Amino acid sequence: MKIRSKLGLFILIYILIWLGAMSTIFNNIAMRGYDILEEESFRANIVRLDAAVNDLLKKDQKLLVDWAEWDDMYNYIHYPYEGFVDSNISPSFMFDQSIDFILIFDPEDQVLVSYQYNKGEMIEVYEPRLIETVVKHKNENRIMLHNGRPLIIATSEITDTKEFAPKEGLLCFAYYLDHGLIKSIEEDLELDFKLVSSSEKFDPDDDHILVFDHGTYNTALFKYGYVNDPHGIALQFKHPLSITALGQKTMYEVLWVSFIAFVIISTILFVVVRAFLDRIHSLSRDVDRIAHEQDLSLRVKEKSKDEIGLLTKDINMMLDRIENMNEQLMEHASTDMLTGVHNRRVGFERLESLLKGFDPESSTLTICYIDINNLKVVNDTLGHNCGDDLIKTVSQTIQSSLNAEELICRLGGDEFLVIFPNQDIEQARLTLIEAEKNLLLKQVENNKKYPISISKGFLTYDGQMSIQDFVEKADKYMYEDKKSKKRNRRSD
């Protein structure tokens, strides 16, 4: 065996021994710290979630106490009069406070008020099972099973404002624990947390929180029992082992970086002939030229199949990827990720360009400020997935109604701006009318669970306004259109 071959074999064995030793050290020492951090993070998130759920169960406590310690309320339970309900309880109040039921009892536990909020209306109901459970759990926050859904009931006996009067009667606020409330916790804490079905009977002696290890992630199950049913609800928190995964990735990267560095050093020591040095110099010259000229279309010229050739191939592959990534970044920088239409930056750049080249004698420029109606209602009642679908449906339908010269961009949330070069307001209105017809067709054809409509504000450029004034004035007209539609709905 030649000395060169022996040296190569020695370097290979040395690398394998070194990799084995480094891997053992990292796994037994460094990874132990990551595992401890992972466990602490998991436990800390459990505490945060438990506190958040408890806050959710008591979200109306302050409002409940304020009402229960109110002279008007105390007088009402003794001398009921119809004007009290009309003046203080309304559908908008129940909607704003996310309350599904309001119940008021007199001192003999007889129901004076029993209303349910349903689709924007306040309906008077009488549900013996609900009433019985509320009376049974005075001054408590509990969860009961109601119509197959978990209902949180918060109750308080009633006194006067100064709390001198004896506590009599009863006030109850109740609201369903639905996926929307759980989603709010998930978004606030940025954790994977959801309501799951549970067929097991609830045992109050069991642990309130159960922890499970699934290998690549951990889960914690928060259990809460019903007061009127042997079963309960379960809330699941999924905790991916991201810290452990990060530690493993870091260790592998350190190993690979060290390995590559070691190979390069060994190669430099091993390769001592001028030919290799010349090729390395040539390779360096090509890379330096690409770096200084910043021309990603250039490539390193080396066709050999040895180590330098492979390195050249990797560099060219890396340049290909960087060039492709730059193209993707340019696309992402100009496109709204949710809807696929242009983003705010592109829209304002186009509008600014049109304003700079605007000639009042020969040019016409109209914009339309658009706001999607009832997006918050869709998000609150059907979830953010339906809300995102509504945004995409509106934006893509409007875009399909535009010609190549016209442009729609998303300003943010549910607001869009449509630019109509060389068109007056009437022409722009006709385009949007056609788009609204297509929206109605999609609502019917796709059997959407929510109404699809938009509010619009049109404005033609006068040749003097700044871009900010131009857009803000169109925005103002849009809000006037939205208010007009609301008034028409109320008058209907």
N, C-alpha and C positions, 0 to 999 in steps of 0.2 A: 504494500500500500504506500503510495506516495505521501510525502510530508504534507502536501496541500490537502489531500484527502483526509489524512489523520487530523489535521487542524480543523477541517470542516466537521468531522465526526465529533471531535472534542467540544467544539463550540455548540453543536446540536445537543449533546448530552448535558453540557453545562446549562444551556437554556432550559431544558426540561427539568433539571434539578432545581434551578432557580425559580421557575414557575411553580413547581410543587411546593417549595418552601414558602413563597410569597402567598400562595393561595391558602395554605394552612394558617399562616399568621393572620391574614385578613379575616378568614372565616371564624377563627377562635377568639380573636381579640376585637378587631374593628366592628364586625357584624354584631357582636354582643351589645355594643352601645346602641346601634340602630334598633335592635330588638327591644331594648329597654325604653327608648324614646317612643317606639311604636305603641307599646303597652300603655305608657303614660298618656299619649295622645288619645288612644281609644277610651281610656277611663275618663279623661277630661271631657271628651265629647259626650259621653254618657251623662255626666253631671250637667253639662250645658243643656242637653236635650230634655232631661228630666225637669230641670228648672223651667225651660221654655214651655213644656206641656202643662206644668202646674200653673204657670202664668196664664196660659190659654184657658184652662178650666176656670180661672177666676178673673177673666178679662172684663166682665161687667160688674165686678164686686163694688167698685167705688160708686158707679152710677146707681147701683141697686141701693146702697146705703144712703146716698143723697136723697133718693126718692122716698125711702122708708123713714127718714128723719125729716119730714116735711109737713108743715102745719096743714097745708091744703089737702095732702093725702090723708092725714089723720082725721081731718074733718069729714072727708069724703066717705071713709069707711063707716062712719057713724050716721052721716046724713047724705046719702048718695044723691047726686044730681047729674043730669045728662050733660050739662055744659062742661063738667070736669074732663070727661073723656074727649070731647070734641076739641078742647083747648090744649090738651097735653099729650094725647096719643094719636099719632098719625102714621100713615104708611112710610112717609119719608123718614120719620124718627126711627121706626123699626128697621128700615133699610140702612140708614146711616150707622146705627149701632149694631147691625148684624144680629138682630133679635128676631127669632121665629115665633115665639109665644110671649104674651104678657097676660098674667093672671093676677087679679086683686080679690082678696077675701075679706069679709067683714069679721068682727070679733067672734062670731059663732061659726067661723070657717065655712060660710056660705059664699058661693062665687058671686061677685059683683061684676067683674070684668073678665072676659076670656076671649082674647083675640089671637088670631094666627096671621102672619104675614105670608102672602102667597102671590107671586108674580105681580108685584106692584100694588096689591090690594090688601086691605086689612079686613079679615073675615071673622065674624063672631062664631065661635065654636064651643061645643060642650063635650068634653072627653072625660068620662068618669075615671078611667085608669090614670090619666095624667093628673087630674085633680086629687085623687087619693094619694098618689105618690108625693105630690108637692106638699100636701097637708102633713103627711107622715114625716117629712124631712125638713122641718122648719129650721131656719137659720143655718142651712148647710149648702154646700156645693157638691152635687152628686151627678152621676151619669145613669140614665135609665134607657131602656130599650123602648123606642116609640116608633111604631109603624115600620119595624125592621131596621131602624137607623138609631145610632147613638145620639141621645139628646142630653145636653148638659143643662141641669136645672140649678139656678141660684135663687135662694129664698131668704127673706128677712122679715121679721115682725115689724110692725109699724108703730112709730111714736111721733111726738112733736119735734120741732126743730131743736129745742133746748134739751130734749130727752127727759123732760120732767114727767110727762104722761106715761102711764103703764103701757107696755108693749102689747098691742092687740092687733088682730087682723093679720094679714099676710100679703106680701108682694113677691111675685116670682117673675124673673126673666129667664127664658129658656132659648137655647139655640142648638142647632144640629152640629155635631162634630163631623164635618165632611172633608173631602179631599182638598177642597180649597183652603181651609184653615190649616191643614197639615202642610200643604204646599207653601203657605206663607212662612211657616217655621223652617221648612227646608231651604227656602230662598234666603231668609234672614241669616241663618247659621251656615249656609252653603254646605249642607250635609245631605246625604241620601237618606231620607226619612219618609215613611209612608204608612198609611193605614192598611192593615191586612186582615183578612177574615180569620176567625178562630172558632173552631167547632168544639173545643174543649170547655168543660165547665170551670168557672173561676173559683179558686180556693183562696180565701183571704189569708190563710196561713202559709201559702207558698210565697216564694220570693217575688217581689214586685218587678224586678228586672232579671231576665235570664240572658246569659252570654253564651254564644256558640262560636267555635273555631272551625272555619271551612277551608283552611289551608292558605288560599290566596287572599282571603278576606275574613273579617270577623263580623258577626251580627249581634245586636242586642235587642231583645224583645221586651217592650214595656207593656205590662198587663194591667188593665183596669176593669173592675167588676161592675155589673149593673146592680142597681138597688131593687129592681123589680123582676130580675131574671137570674137564673143560676149561671148563665154565661157572662161573658164580658167582651171587651174589645182588646185588640193587640196592635201596637205600633212598632214597626220594625225599623231599626237603624242599621244600615250597611256601611261598614268601615273597611275600605280597601287598604291593604297593607302597603301604602304608598311609601312610607319611610323605609320599610324593609326593602322594597323594590328599588328605591333610590340608592340605598346602601349597596345592594348587590350590583346595580348598574355602575355606581362609582368605583367599586372594587374591580369590576371587570375592565372599566375604562383605564384605571390606574395600571392594571396588569398589562393591558394591551399597549398603552402608551409606553410603559417601561420596556415591554418586549420589543416594540418597534425601535425605540431608541437604542436598545442593546444590539439589535440586529444591524442597525445602521452603523453603530460604532465598530462592531465586529467586522462588518463588510469593509469599512474604510481601512481597518488594520489588515484585513486579509488581501484586499485588492490594492496592490502597490505598483502595478505596472502603469506606464504612461498612457496606454490606450484607454484604460478605464478612467484615468484622470481627465483625459481629453474629452471623453464622452460626458463625464460629469460636468465639466466646464461648459460643454455645448448645451447640455440640459439646463444648467443654471442660467445661461445666456438667454435661452428661449423663454424660460419662466419669467426672468427679469424684464424682458421686452413686453411680455403680456401684462405684467403688473404695472409697468410705467406707462404704457400706451393705453391701458385699461380697455383693451379691445378683446372682448370675450369670444369673438369669432376666430381668433388665432388659436393654433394648436401647436403643441410641442412635436418636433419632427424626430422620431426615433423608432425604428422598426425592428430592433433586435428582440430576442425572446428571453434574454437573461434578466437579472434583477433590475437593471437600469431600464430595460424595455418595459418591464411590468410597472415600474414606478411611473414611467412616461404614460403608459396606458391609464393608470389610476388618475394621473393629473388631468389627462384629457377627459376622462369620465367625470372627474370633479368639475372641470370647466363646463362640460355639457350640462351637468346638474345645476351649476350656478346660473348658467345662461337660461335654463328652463325655469329655475326658481325666480329669476328676475322678471321673466315674462309673466309668471303667475302672480308675483307681487304687484306688477303694474296692473294686471287685471283686477286683483282684489282691492287695489287702492282706488279703483274707479267704479267698483260695483258694490251695491248693498248686498250683504251676504244672505239676508233672509228672503228678499224679494227678487233679486237678480236684476233689478233696474239700476240706473246710475245712482251714485250716492250724492250727498250734499255738496261735497267739494267739486265734483265734476259739473253738477248743475249750476253752481255759482260761477265757476270758471267760464262756462258757456254763456251764461247770462251777461257776465262782465265783458266778454269779448263782443257780444252783440251790442251792448250799450256803447262801447268805445267806437265801434264802426257805424253807429246809428246816424242816419241822415233824415231829419224830419220831412224833407221835401220828397224823398223817394222811398222811405222805409216805413214799415209798420211792425210793431212788436207787441204781442199780447201774452200775458201770463195768467195762469189760473192756480190759485192756492186752494188745495183740497184737504179736507179733514174727514176721516171715516167716522160715521155716526155710530154711537152705541158700542164702541170697542170695549170700554170698561165693563159694561153690562155683560158682554159676551165673555170676557175674561173671568168676571166674578161668578157667573152662573154656569158656564160650560167649560171653563179652564183656558189656560194660556195657549194650548195647542189649537183650539178653535179660534182664539184671537189671532194667532199667527196665520192660520189658514185664511181668515177674513182679510188680513193685510195683504197676503200674497194674491188672493183672488182679485181684490180691487186694483192693485198695482199692475198685475199682469194683464188684466182686462183692458185697463186704460192704455197700457203700452201697445197692445195689439190694435188699438183703434187709431194710433198715430202713424203719420208717414215718416219717411227717413229723415226729413229735415226737423221734425218736432222731437221734443225730448221730455221725458218724465224723470224726476229724481226724488228720492226719499229724503226729506229733511230730518226725520227722526220720529220715532213712535208711529203715530197714525197720520202724519202730515206729509203731503207731497206737493211738489211744484211742477207744473207742466208749462213748457215754453213753446210758444207758437210764433216762430219768425214769419214775417210777411203775411200775417193774418190779423184781421180786426176781431173785435169781441164777438160779433155775430157768428163769424166762421168758427171761432174757438168754441162757442156755445154749441153749435151743431155737432162738432166732434165729441164733446162731452155728453151731449144728449144720446148720441149713438152708443157711447161707452156705458151709460147708465142703463140703456135698454139691454145691452149684453149682460150687465150685472144682474138684472132681474131675470133674464133667461137662465143664467147659471144658478141663481137661487132656486128656481123652480125645477130645472132639469136635474140638478145634483141634490135636490131635497135637503137644502141647508137647514140646520136647526135654528138659524138666527137670520134676522133681516139684514139685507145688504143695501146701504144707502150712503151717500156722501153729501157734504156741504161744500160749496164752491164760492170762490171770490175771484172775479175776472177784473183785469185792469190792463189798459193799453198805455204804452209808454209815451210820455209827453215830450221827451227829448231833453229834460232838465233834471228829473229826479235822480238821486243817488240810488245805487242798487239796494241799499238797506231800506230807503223810503219806499221804493218801488214794491219790494216784497212785503213790507209791513202793511202798506195800504191794501194790497190784495188780501193779506191775512185778515185785516179788519172787515173787508167786504164778505169774506168767508164766514166770520163769526156772526155778521148780520144775517146771512143766509141761514146759519144754524139756528139762531134765535127765532127767525121767522118760521122755520119748520116746527120748532117746539111749540110756538103759539098756535099754529094750525092744528097740531095734534091735540092740544088741550081744548081748542074750540070744537074739534070733532067729537 
